[in-house]
Amino acid sequence: MASPHSYVLVTGATGFIGAHVVDSLLQRGIKVRAATRSLRKGEQLRAARPQYSSLLDIVQVGDFSDAEAPSFSDAVKDVTGVIHVASPLSYTTTDNEKELILPAIAGVRAILEAAEQEKCVKRVVITSSFASVMNADRKAPPQFTYTAEDWNPLTYEESIDKKTSAVIAYRGSKKFAEVEAWKFAERKPGFDIVTLCPPMTFGPICHPIANLAGLNESNANLWKVASEDFTNLPVARVPFWVDVRDLANAHVEALLRPEAGGKRFTVSSPEKFSYGLVAEIVAEGEGFPWSKERVANLEKQAIDDSYDLDGETAAKELGLKYTPFKKTVTDFVKQALTIEGQERTTVP
C-alpha cells in the first residue's frame, strides 16, 4: 500500500528520539524535513546518512520561548505530515512557568497554527509523555493499570508554584502542552492529531553528540550503571520504559495509519525495569571487560510491581513488537563502549 505521506516535517530531529524518527521515515522511502535549532547538528545528521541525501533536508527553527524566533510557517511548506518531537527539558530551572511550561505550550501551539495554514498537512503526531498520564499520589493496593484514558491531575497553579520541583513542573509542562493540542483539535483544523505518551526511553543513539557527556538523561543513567559502581544504583522513578527504536516506529505508524487519527497512545514495553536489572545484564554480558570482576558487588534491586502501564493497545493498533530490555541495554552499552574508546584515542 502506498504511503499517504510523501514529505514529513520532524521537529527535534537532532535529538535522541527525533533522529530515530527521521531514520524510520527515511527507511520507508519518505522524504523528511528535519527541523533543528542548530544548523551544525542538522548538517551532521545529514552527513551521517549519505545514502538518503536526496530524501533529507534541514531547516533551522528558533527557540519556542523566544518571541523573535522564526516561526514554523516555512518549515511546514509542502509537507503532508508533521511529527512534533521537540520539547524543552531541564531539571535546573529557576522559573518553572517561564522555562518549562510556557515554552512547551508555545511550541505545540506554534506547530499547530503553522500546520493549519498549510492545507496539505493531513496529520500531526505529537510526542507527549507518561508524565502527562501518571498520578504521582496514586498508590497501590489495589493493583491498577494506567491507560491512555488517564491524565495527570496536576493543576497549572501547582506546576508553576515556586515551591514545586522542576521534576514535577516538567510533568506539568508535558500535560499542559498536550492539553493545548487537544483543545486545538476541537477547532476542526484540516488535519487530525495523534499523541504518544511514552515512559523512560532507552536504546542506542543515532543523533549527533560530541562525546558521552552529551548523552540524553535516560541513557546517561544506563551508562552510569554500566561504567561506574554496581553498588551505587540510581532508583527508577517509574518501572516503565520503551526502546527508542520501537517508539520511533510508533510515531511513524501513528502518522501513516488512518485509523490512528484522533487517538492517544501509551507506548510501553510489557517488561518492567530497574537499574539493578541493568547492572545484572551488564554483569552477565559478554564483551564488557569490567563485568566479571564486579559481579560480586552486585545486589538485587526490587522492581516496583504494584501497578502497570498499558502498552498492549499501542502494540496492537500500531503494529508494534517491543524490543527485549536485555537487547536494548546491550545494544546501547556496546555502542557507548565504542564511543568511549574513540574519545580515548582522539588527540586533543
Protein Blocks (a to p, Z undefined) as FASTA:
>chain_A
ZZfbfbdcdehklgmklmmmmmmmmmnopacddddfblklmmmmmmmmmmlmmmcccddd
ddfklmkbccfklmmgopabdcdfbccddfkbfblklmmmmmmmmmmmmmmmmmmmmmkb
mbdcddddfklmpcfkbccdddddddfkbccfbdfklmmpmkbcfklmmmmmmmmmmmmm
mmmmmnopabdcddddddddedddfbdcfblklpcfklmmmmmmmmmcfklccddfbfcd
cdfklmmmmmmmmmmmmklgopacddddfbdcdfklmmmmmmmpghiaklmmmmmmpccd
dddfkbccdfklmmmmnopacddfklmmmmmmmmmmmmmmmmmmpcZZ
